[in-house]
Amino acid sequence: MNTLKNIIGFNISWLGLVYFGNNFIPVASLFLLIHLFFISKIKNELLFVIAASLIGIIVDSIFLHLGFFVFEGEIGLPMWLIMLWGCFAATLCHSLQFIDSSFWFKVLAGLIAPFSYFAGSQLGVVEFGHPWLITYLILAMIWPLIFIVFFSLKSLLLSKEFNNV
């Protein structure tokens, strides 16, 4: 049941943040806080969510500075996208945990993940500074690695050895 709550909360947050931008941050923050206080029962999950969010923010910032992403009227990443990374990171221990069961699931998820950016472009919140196919191919090379890093980090931060230090 918590997995269902997690994925519903994330999808509402994704749609709200993409569609309403910064105006939806309080609602998405509430979903994230509810998740961390009532759904998450994993010690150090907050640390993992912060670390995974920072990785995602750094990766997206690199793509922004390389001209792959263009956010009209923004100098850096928009705040709603930063919030979205926190919401996404909260799914990795719950509704997207199944991806961790196979290397090939990580690769497949990495090939699918760039379509989230395409959906954002269709809603007018991001433009691509390079042709979509080039952007997709670059993202499709990076995202499987991101999933591998995320789930390796999750294993480390949520391991019994780390928690006993």
Buried (B, 14 or more C-beta within 10 A) or exposed (E): EEBEBBBEBBEBBBEBBBBEBEEBBEBBBEBBEEBBEEBBEBEBBBEBBBBBBBBBBEBBBEBBEEEBBEBEEEEEBBEBBBBBBBBBBBBBBBBBBEBBEEEEBBBBBBBEBBEBBBBBBEEEBBEBBBEEEEBBEBBBEBBBEBBBBBBEBBEEBBEEEEEEE
